[in-house]
Amino acid sequence: MHVEDLRELLASLPASAEEQPFGPDVLVYRIGPGGKMFALFGIDDVPLRVNLKCDPDRAVALRDEYPDAVLPGYHMNKKQWNTVVIEGVPPALFRDLVQHSWDLIVASLPRRRREAVTGGAGRDRGGRR
């Protein structure tokens, strides 16, 4: 995967906003401009790697299964963030980890903001939760 492919994948998620709060060499993806971060990476990193939020139990399991590719999050809360070396994990797993990170951040949003991002997903046909 190349930087442009990664940017396209991250930008394809609903309400994803790309920002550069740490300078021109680090891309941060948030839920909406100025919102909560779900991914970040250095555009010049070789090999290409990205920090993604992860459920703490899943993070430990992934680090055990992929010790050279899933590492405690660099400059992040090591319990809840992983640094994923993209070429070190299967492509389907990587896409799942990106989605998982986005899902965790969306789930942490206040109800109205979450519903705005997801289009009200999670409601039954009668509009009730």
Secondary structure, 3 states (H helix, E strand, C coil): CCHHHHHHHHHCCCCEEEECCCCCCEEEEEECCCCCEEEEEECCCCCCEEEEECCHHHHHHHHHHCCCCEEECCCCCCCCEEEEEHHHCCHHHHHHHHHHHHHHHHHCCCHHHHHHHHCCCCCCCCCCC
